[in-house]
């Protein structure tokens, strides 16, 4: 029983709303049920060819992972279209296989069309993945046309099973997911307080402990973003003003900002252990008295830290009220979201269009991988093509592509090493091997959102176990797998760097332009007559823009990247993070009150807008500027509503530090 509680606590801490758990379970169950049904058909009705099982398993994965339409009916349409395309593509591959060169050329043209069509939206991205996997299955197994009805049966079974698992066994439920996510946010707030209490027990807060608290705040931010994603939005993507949905949004924003303030101010003025412990126990009276005592003693730093802790306690209580209300009523006051209409935006047939450039990159990379892979093996070349195709998924720059290629290569090598060991241990015990395969499939897709390398590692173990059960596992085969994977990874990396390269600097400039624009919109809204909720929405957009900047800058810190002084990257990110933080503090205060009797705040906003307009054209240059100024704000935050001016002044201070 205790182990079960510990496992659930770990899952909640690492997977708010159990979204990764649900995704991995969907894929695993879809594969298991599809294989079982096909095997039953094989035994009871008609023997199925090997390609039926292989295609059924691959399409089960794609049907569980890539189909992301909003409504079940739309998901069914996508899966059925994918089935139809799969059948046509396998048939095409089988017919063209008589001419090796022609079928390879047709495969490359298909890859180009699939890559280009991704710009049409999630449906056609999923259909494209169905087509890609189906073609190389057809090219590898070369089924005769007489077997195509059985191949089509496997495709339909996998699609219908995936639909059933998604709709009936593990359906989406935003009300349940929102409640879980809110509980996770509250749990992470409590964890931050416990970590803070343990850190200040000796009256000090070390740099290492401060870093740990900052990491905890990042995990809190992930939980907050997930919770916000479950709150239904209006057609323009914003919560409606003065509704239960906007109330939950505001409470999430408030508790997150309060936690940020506690962590930042605690590193400037360490709070007493008794004060933090009082907040954990909900004794706000003790903290209020500490605020009065600090104020009387003229200890401004201690007073601000105590105010932040009191604010966090109150925000946590308000969030707890929303959680309890949601548990009791199922968020009955919040209407279910209306699906946005699907509008096809055809990509332009021009090299100026990013979709066209990416499609050409992927086609060239897979072409190189195909040629080199065929020189290594006429039978297993598809491993190199598969790697070259997949390393471009979910990447924004050549740095991202190189990192993904490296992760796939390392995951393959390590997976083969462990897989060979497990296959040897499981020799003669097929039940154990099947059980380990199921567990590995689940773990692979559970960790997919966290690490592409981890997913590759576990799926490689599955392949080793399957080869072991079928008697095909040899050292030469696994060496060939490593060689083909390295060929595909190398081809993808080289093409990403030298053919229409989307440079890391380019992605960084684009992200910085988005951040500058988000900050400018926030400042202009704060100086106008926008609703308070609109200001909060803009501050959330600014926070999201900062996360995009941090993601774009991540490859700059990789060991292979030619940056001589990576400390400047971290320093600039710290300044941008501080600027984002102060802007959000200012947004919160402005959302509650627009009082500005002497016009000082409006003047500060106008001054900051001028600063912003001066530095925005330089985009990402700030990441490569030498600066000696300190990275922290150096000032404290009056958390009363009279502190609005300090928030906007600190935004200006941070902008000045970008180019000292």
JORAQUI-V945772 format. One record per pair of residues at least 4 apart in sequence whose C-alpha atoms are under 8 Angstrom apart, sorted by the first residue. I is the first residue (numbers start at 1). J is the second residue. Records with the same first field share a line. If there is no record, write none. Layout:
BEGIN
I = J + J
END
This chain:
BEGIN
1 = 5
2 = 6
3 = 7
4 = 8
5 = 9
6 = 10
7 = 11
8 = 12
9 = 13
10 = 14
11 = 15 + 16 + 18
12 = 16 + 17 + 18 + 184
13 = 184 + 187 + 188
15 = 19 + 20 + 21
16 = 180 + 181 + 184 + 223 + 226
17 = 176 + 177 + 178 + 179 + 180 + 181 + 184
18 = 22 + 177
19 = 23
20 = 24 + 445 + 446 + 447 + 449
21 = 25 + 446
22 = 26 + 170
23 = 27 + 64 + 65 + 445 + 446
24 = 28 + 441 + 442 + 443 + 444 + 445 + 446
25 = 29 + 442
26 = 30 + 64 + 162 + 165 + 166 + 170
27 = 31 + 60 + 61 + 64 + 65 + 162 + 442 + 445
28 = 32 + 438 + 441 + 442
29 = 33 + 165
30 = 34 + 60 + 61 + 64 + 158 + 161 + 162 + 165
31 = 35 + 56 + 57 + 60 + 61 + 158
32 = 36
33 = 37 + 161
34 = 38 + 56 + 57 + 60 + 157 + 158 + 161
35 = 39 + 53 + 56 + 57
36 = 40
37 = 41 + 157
38 = 42 + 48 + 53 + 154 + 157
39 = 43
40 = 44 + 45
41 = 45 + 46 + 47 + 48
42 = 46 + 47 + 48
43 = 47
48 = 52 + 53 + 150
49 = 53 + 147 + 150 + 151
50 = 54
51 = 55 + 137 + 138 + 141 + 143 + 151
52 = 56 + 150 + 151 + 153 + 154 + 155
53 = 57 + 154
54 = 58 + 137
55 = 59 + 133 + 134 + 137 + 151 + 154 + 155
56 = 60 + 154 + 155 + 157 + 158
57 = 61 + 158
58 = 62 + 133
59 = 63 + 130 + 133 + 155 + 158 + 159
60 = 64 + 158 + 159 + 161 + 162
61 = 65
62 = 66 + 67 + 126 + 129 + 130
63 = 67 + 79 + 126 + 158 + 159 + 162
64 = 162 + 166
66 = 122 + 125 + 126 + 129
67 = 75 + 78 + 79 + 122 + 123 + 126
68 = 75 + 122 + 123
69 = 74 + 75 + 78 + 122 + 123
70 = 74 + 75 + 339
71 = 75 + 339
72 = 76 + 163 + 167
73 = 77
74 = 78
75 = 79 + 163
76 = 80 + 163
77 = 81
78 = 82 + 123 + 126 + 127
79 = 83 + 127 + 159 + 160 + 163
80 = 84 + 156 + 159
81 = 85 + 127
82 = 86 + 126 + 127 + 128 + 130 + 131
83 = 87 + 130 + 152 + 155 + 156 + 159
84 = 88
85 = 89 + 127 + 130 + 131
86 = 90 + 130 + 131 + 134 + 135 + 155
87 = 91 + 134 + 148 + 151 + 152 + 155
88 = 92
89 = 93 + 131 + 134 + 135 + 138
90 = 94 + 134 + 135 + 137 + 138 + 139
91 = 95 + 138 + 145 + 148
92 = 96 + 135
93 = 97 + 103 + 135 + 136 + 138 + 139 + 142
94 = 98 + 138 + 139 + 142 + 143 + 144 + 145
95 = 145
96 = 100 + 102 + 103
97 = 102 + 103 + 139 + 142
99 = 103
100 = 104
101 = 105
102 = 106
103 = 107 + 139
104 = 108
105 = 109
106 = 110
107 = 111 + 135 + 136
108 = 112 + 363 + 366 + 367
109 = 113 + 363
110 = 114 + 132
111 = 115 + 132 + 359 + 362 + 363
112 = 116 + 359 + 360 + 362 + 363
113 = 117 + 359
114 = 118 + 125 + 128 + 129 + 131 + 132 + 359
115 = 128 + 355 + 358 + 359 + 362
116 = 347 + 355 + 356 + 358 + 359
117 = 121 + 124 + 125 + 128 + 347
118 = 122 + 124 + 125 + 128 + 355
119 = 125 + 345 + 346 + 347 + 355
120 = 124 + 125 + 344 + 345 + 346 + 347
121 = 125 + 344
122 = 126
123 = 127
124 = 128
125 = 129
126 = 130
127 = 131
128 = 132
129 = 133
130 = 134
131 = 135
132 = 136
133 = 137
134 = 138
135 = 139
136 = 140 + 382
137 = 141 + 142
138 = 142 + 143
140 = 379 + 382
143 = 147 + 148
144 = 148
147 = 151
148 = 152
149 = 153
150 = 154
151 = 155
152 = 156
153 = 157
154 = 158
155 = 159
156 = 160
157 = 161
158 = 162
159 = 163
160 = 164
161 = 165
162 = 166
163 = 167
164 = 168 + 169
165 = 169 + 170 + 171
166 = 170 + 171 + 172
167 = 171 + 172
173 = 177
174 = 178 + 230 + 231
175 = 179 + 230 + 330 + 331
176 = 180 + 330
177 = 181 + 227 + 230
178 = 182 + 227 + 230 + 231
179 = 183 + 323 + 326 + 327
180 = 184
181 = 185 + 223 + 224 + 226 + 227
182 = 186 + 223 + 224 + 227 + 319 + 323
183 = 187 + 323
184 = 188 + 223
185 = 189 + 220 + 223 + 224
186 = 190 + 316 + 319 + 320
187 = 191
188 = 192 + 216 + 219 + 220
189 = 193 + 220 + 259 + 316
190 = 194 + 280
191 = 195
192 = 196 + 213 + 216 + 217
193 = 197 + 276 + 279 + 280
194 = 198 + 280
195 = 199 + 213
196 = 200 + 213 + 276
197 = 201 + 273 + 276 + 277
198 = 273
199 = 204 + 205 + 206 + 209
200 = 204 + 205 + 270 + 271 + 272 + 273
201 = 272 + 273
203 = 270 + 271 + 272 + 273
204 = 270
205 = 209 + 210 + 267 + 270
206 = 210
207 = 211
208 = 212
209 = 213
210 = 214 + 263 + 267
211 = 215
212 = 216
213 = 217 + 263
214 = 218 + 263
215 = 219
216 = 220
217 = 221 + 259 + 260 + 263
218 = 222
219 = 223
220 = 224 + 256
221 = 225 + 256
222 = 226
223 = 227
224 = 228 + 252 + 253 + 256
225 = 229
226 = 230
227 = 231
228 = 249 + 252
231 = 239 + 245 + 249
232 = 239 + 245 + 334 + 335 + 336 + 337
233 = 237 + 238 + 239 + 240 + 337
234 = 238 + 239 + 240 + 337 + 338
235 = 338 + 340
238 = 537
239 = 245 + 246 + 249
240 = 245 + 246
241 = 246 + 533
242 = 246 + 247
243 = 247 + 333 + 334
244 = 248 + 333 + 334
245 = 249 + 333 + 334
246 = 250 + 533
247 = 251
248 = 252 + 319 + 322
249 = 253
250 = 254 + 533 + 536
251 = 255 + 315 + 318 + 319
252 = 256 + 319
253 = 257 + 536
254 = 258 + 315 + 588
255 = 259 + 312 + 315 + 316 + 319
256 = 260
257 = 261 + 584 + 585
258 = 262 + 308 + 309 + 311 + 312 + 315
259 = 263 + 308 + 312
260 = 264 + 581
261 = 265 + 308
262 = 266 + 305 + 308 + 309 + 312
263 = 267
264 = 268
265 = 269 + 270 + 301 + 304 + 305 + 308 + 636 + 637
266 = 270 + 271 + 305
268 = 301 + 636
269 = 301 + 302 + 305
270 = 302 + 305
271 = 275 + 276 + 302 + 305 + 306
272 = 276
273 = 277
274 = 278
275 = 279 + 286 + 287 + 290 + 306
276 = 280 + 309
277 = 281
278 = 282 + 283 + 284 + 286 + 287
279 = 283 + 284 + 287 + 309 + 310 + 313
282 = 313
283 = 287
284 = 288 + 310 + 313
285 = 289
286 = 290
287 = 291 + 306 + 309 + 310
288 = 292 + 306 + 307 + 310
289 = 293
290 = 294 + 303 + 306
291 = 295 + 302 + 303 + 304 + 306 + 307
292 = 296 + 303
293 = 297
294 = 298 + 299 + 300 + 302 + 303
295 = 299 + 300 + 303
299 = 303
300 = 304
301 = 305 + 636
302 = 306
303 = 307
304 = 308 + 636 + 637 + 638 + 639
305 = 309
306 = 310
307 = 311 + 639
308 = 312 + 639
309 = 313
310 = 314
311 = 315
312 = 316
313 = 317
314 = 318
315 = 319
316 = 320
317 = 321
318 = 322
319 = 323
320 = 324
321 = 325
322 = 326
323 = 327
324 = 328
325 = 329 + 330 + 331
326 = 330 + 331 + 332
327 = 331
347 = 353 + 355 + 356
348 = 353 + 355 + 356
349 = 353 + 356
350 = 356
351 = 356 + 357
352 = 356 + 357
353 = 357
354 = 358
355 = 359
356 = 360
357 = 361 + 500
358 = 362 + 500
359 = 363
360 = 364
361 = 365 + 495 + 496 + 499 + 500
362 = 366 + 388 + 389 + 392 + 492
363 = 367
364 = 368 + 495
365 = 369 + 388 + 389 + 488 + 491 + 492 + 495
366 = 370 + 384 + 385 + 386 + 388 + 389 + 488 + 491 + 492
367 = 371 + 385
368 = 372 + 491
369 = 373 + 384 + 385 + 388 + 487 + 488 + 491
370 = 374 + 381 + 382 + 384 + 385
371 = 375
372 = 376 + 487
373 = 377 + 378 + 380 + 381 + 382 + 383 + 384 + 385 + 484 + 487 + 488
374 = 378 + 379 + 380 + 381
376 = 381 + 480 + 484
377 = 381 + 480
380 = 480 + 481 + 484
381 = 385 + 484
382 = 386
383 = 387 + 481 + 484 + 485 + 488
384 = 388 + 484 + 485 + 486 + 487 + 488 + 489
385 = 389 + 488
386 = 390 + 488
387 = 391 + 405 + 408 + 485 + 488 + 489 + 492
388 = 392 + 488 + 489 + 490 + 491 + 492
389 = 393 + 492
391 = 395 + 401 + 402 + 404 + 405 + 408 + 489 + 492
392 = 401 + 404 + 492
395 = 400 + 401
396 = 400 + 401 + 502 + 504 + 507 + 552
397 = 401 + 496 + 501 + 502 + 503 + 504 + 506 + 507
398 = 402 + 493 + 496 + 497 + 501 + 502 + 503 + 504
399 = 403 + 503 + 504 + 555 + 556
400 = 404 + 504 + 555
401 = 405 + 492 + 493 + 496
402 = 406 + 492 + 493 + 496
403 = 407 + 555
404 = 408 + 452 + 453
405 = 409 + 489 + 490 + 492 + 493
406 = 410 + 489
407 = 411 + 452 + 453
408 = 412 + 452 + 453 + 456 + 485 + 489
409 = 413 + 453 + 482 + 485 + 486 + 489
410 = 414 + 453 + 457
411 = 415 + 453 + 454 + 455 + 456 + 457 + 460
412 = 416 + 456 + 457 + 460 + 482 + 485
413 = 417 + 457 + 482
414 = 418 + 457
415 = 419 + 456 + 457 + 458 + 459 + 460 + 461
416 = 420 + 457 + 460 + 461 + 464 + 478
417 = 421
418 = 422 + 461
419 = 423 + 460 + 461 + 462 + 463 + 464 + 465
420 = 424 + 461 + 464 + 465
421 = 425
422 = 426 + 465
423 = 427 + 433 + 464 + 465 + 468 + 469
424 = 468
426 = 430 + 432 + 433
427 = 468 + 469
429 = 433
430 = 434 + 469
431 = 435
432 = 436
433 = 437 + 465 + 466 + 469
434 = 438 + 465
435 = 439
436 = 440 + 462
437 = 441 + 461 + 462 + 465 + 466
438 = 442
439 = 443
440 = 444 + 458 + 459 + 461 + 462
441 = 445 + 458 + 459 + 462
442 = 446
443 = 447 + 455 + 458
444 = 448 + 454 + 455 + 456 + 457 + 458 + 459
445 = 449 + 455
446 = 455
447 = 451 + 452 + 454 + 455
448 = 452 + 454 + 455
451 = 455
452 = 456
453 = 457
454 = 458
455 = 459
456 = 460
457 = 461
458 = 462
459 = 463
460 = 464
461 = 465
462 = 466
463 = 467
464 = 468 + 473
465 = 469
466 = 470
467 = 471 + 472 + 473
468 = 472 + 473
473 = 477 + 478
474 = 478
475 = 479
476 = 480
477 = 481
478 = 482
479 = 483
480 = 484
481 = 485
482 = 486
483 = 487
484 = 488
485 = 489
486 = 490
487 = 491
488 = 492
489 = 493
490 = 494
491 = 495
492 = 496
493 = 497
494 = 498 + 499
495 = 499 + 501
496 = 500 + 501 + 502
497 = 501 + 502 + 503
502 = 506 + 507
503 = 507
504 = 508 + 552 + 553 + 555 + 556
505 = 509 + 620
506 = 510
507 = 511 + 552
508 = 512 + 549 + 552 + 553 + 620
509 = 513 + 619 + 620
510 = 514 + 619
511 = 515 + 545 + 548 + 549 + 552
512 = 516 + 545 + 549 + 619 + 620
513 = 517 + 616 + 619
514 = 518 + 545
515 = 519 + 542 + 545 + 546 + 549
516 = 520 + 612 + 616
517 = 521
518 = 522 + 538 + 539 + 541 + 542 + 545
519 = 523 + 539 + 542 + 583
520 = 524 + 609 + 612
521 = 525 + 538
522 = 526 + 535 + 538 + 539 + 542 + 587
523 = 527 + 605 + 609
524 = 528 + 605
525 = 529 + 530 + 535
526 = 530 + 535 + 587 + 590
527 = 602 + 605
530 = 534 + 535
531 = 535 + 591
532 = 536 + 590 + 591 + 592
533 = 537 + 591
534 = 538
535 = 539 + 587 + 588 + 590 + 591
536 = 540 + 584 + 587 + 588 + 591
537 = 541
538 = 542
539 = 543 + 583 + 584 + 587
540 = 544 + 584
541 = 545
542 = 546 + 580
543 = 547 + 580
544 = 548
545 = 549
546 = 550 + 576 + 577 + 580
547 = 551
548 = 552
549 = 553
550 = 554 + 573
553 = 557 + 569
554 = 558
555 = 561
556 = 561 + 562 + 563 + 566 + 569
557 = 561 + 563 + 566 + 569
565 = 569
566 = 570
567 = 571
568 = 572 + 623 + 624 + 625 + 626 + 627
569 = 573 + 623 + 624
570 = 574
571 = 575 + 631
572 = 576 + 622 + 623 + 658
573 = 577
574 = 578 + 631 + 632
575 = 579 + 631 + 632 + 654 + 657 + 658
576 = 580 + 654
577 = 581
578 = 582 + 632 + 633 + 654
579 = 583 + 650 + 651 + 654 + 655
580 = 584 + 651
581 = 585
582 = 586 + 647 + 648 + 650 + 651
583 = 587 + 647 + 648 + 651
584 = 588
585 = 589 + 644 + 647
586 = 590 + 644 + 645 + 647 + 648
587 = 591
588 = 592
589 = 593 + 641 + 643 + 644
590 = 594 + 644
593 = 641
596 = 600 + 601 + 602
599 = 603
600 = 604 + 645
601 = 605 + 644 + 645 + 648
602 = 606
603 = 607
604 = 608 + 645 + 648 + 649
605 = 609 + 648
606 = 610
607 = 611 + 652
608 = 612 + 648 + 651 + 652 + 655
609 = 613
610 = 614
611 = 615 + 652 + 655 + 656
612 = 616 + 655
613 = 617
615 = 619
618 = 622
620 = 624
621 = 625
622 = 658 + 659
625 = 659
627 = 659 + 660
629 = 657 + 660
633 = 650 + 654
637 = 643 + 646 + 647
638 = 642 + 643 + 646
639 = 643
643 = 647
644 = 648
645 = 649
646 = 650
647 = 651
648 = 652
649 = 653
650 = 654
651 = 655
652 = 656
653 = 657
654 = 658
655 = 659
656 = 660
END
